[in-house]
Amino acid sequence: MQDCMHAIMDGFELSADACRELDEAGFTVIPGPVRTQNLAELSAAYDAVINSADPDDVKVGSSTTRVKDFINRGPEFDGLYLHPPVLKHVVG
């Protein structure tokens, strides 16, 4: 599995600033995981997940709404979690 992950990530790098933001804030904005023409579809899928999630799985913070196990809530989100620069930072 590790060899496969490294093959996917080969040639992709997050900038030092993006790595720092990801480590310190838990998120960063990077180009590429979602094509502009797919943003409306992704937004609708996100809203559907948030609105249909069991209330025990939802935590509303001061600036974010989090849903437990969001990564497994639909294939529409795979591009966010499988984007090579993100994988490289996580798997490293």
C-alpha positions as CSV (number, residue, x, y, z in Angstrom):
1,M,0.0,0.0,0.0
2,Q,2.8,2.4,0.9
3,D,4.4,1.9,-2.6
4,C,1.1,2.7,-4.3
5,M,0.6,5.9,-2.2
6,H,4.1,7.1,-3.0
7,A,3.6,6.4,-6.7
8,I,0.4,8.6,-6.6
9,M,2.2,11.4,-4.8
10,D,5.4,11.4,-6.8
11,G,6.2,14.8,-8.1
12,F,3.7,16.7,-5.9
13,E,4.8,19.1,-3.2
14,L,3.0,21.4,-0.9
15,S,4.7,24.7,-0.3
16,A,6.3,25.4,3.1
17,D,3.6,27.9,3.8
18,A,0.8,25.4,2.9
19,C,2.4,22.8,5.1
20,R,2.6,25.2,8.0
21,E,-1.0,26.3,7.6
22,L,-2.1,22.7,7.4
23,D,-0.2,21.8,10.6
24,E,-1.2,24.9,12.5
25,A,-4.7,25.6,11.4
26,G,-5.8,22.2,10.2
27,F,-6.5,23.4,6.7
28,T,-4.9,25.2,3.8
29,V,-6.1,26.4,0.3
30,I,-4.4,24.7,-2.5
31,P,-5.2,24.7,-6.2
32,G,-6.4,21.6,-8.1
33,P,-8.5,19.2,-6.1
34,V,-11.8,20.3,-7.6
35,R,-12.4,21.7,-11.1
36,T,-14.3,25.0,-11.2
37,Q,-17.2,23.6,-13.2
38,N,-17.7,20.9,-10.5
39,L,-17.9,23.3,-7.5
40,A,-21.7,23.6,-7.6
41,E,-22.0,19.8,-7.6
42,L,-19.6,19.5,-4.7
43,S,-21.3,22.2,-2.7
44,A,-24.7,20.5,-3.2
45,A,-23.3,17.1,-2.1
46,Y,-21.7,18.8,1.0
47,D,-25.0,20.5,1.9
48,A,-26.9,17.1,1.5
49,V,-24.4,15.4,3.8
50,I,-24.6,18.1,6.4
51,N,-28.4,18.2,6.3
52,S,-28.9,14.4,6.4
53,A,-26.2,13.6,9.0
54,D,-27.3,12.2,12.4
55,P,-27.2,15.1,14.9
56,D,-24.8,13.1,17.0
57,D,-22.3,13.1,14.1
58,V,-22.4,16.9,13.7
59,K,-20.3,19.4,15.7
60,V,-20.9,23.1,15.0
61,G,-18.0,25.2,16.1
62,S,-17.5,29.0,16.0
63,S,-16.2,28.9,12.4
64,T,-16.7,25.3,11.1
65,T,-19.3,22.6,11.0
66,R,-17.8,19.1,11.2
67,V,-19.3,15.7,10.5
68,K,-17.8,12.5,11.8
69,D,-16.4,10.2,9.2
70,F,-17.0,12.8,6.5
71,I,-14.5,11.1,4.2
72,N,-16.8,8.1,3.8
73,R,-20.0,10.1,3.1
74,G,-19.8,9.9,-0.7
75,P,-17.5,9.5,-3.7
76,E,-18.0,13.2,-4.5
77,F,-15.5,14.0,-1.8
78,D,-12.7,11.6,-2.9
79,G,-10.9,14.2,-5.0
80,L,-10.5,16.3,-1.8
81,Y,-8.9,13.5,0.2
82,L,-7.0,11.8,-2.7
83,H,-5.4,15.0,-4.1
84,P,-1.7,14.1,-4.4
85,P,-0.3,17.2,-2.5
86,V,-2.6,16.4,0.4
87,L,-1.7,12.7,0.4
88,K,2.0,13.6,0.3
89,H,1.7,15.8,3.4
90,V,-0.4,13.2,5.3
91,V,1.5,10.1,4.3
92,G,4.8,11.8,3.9
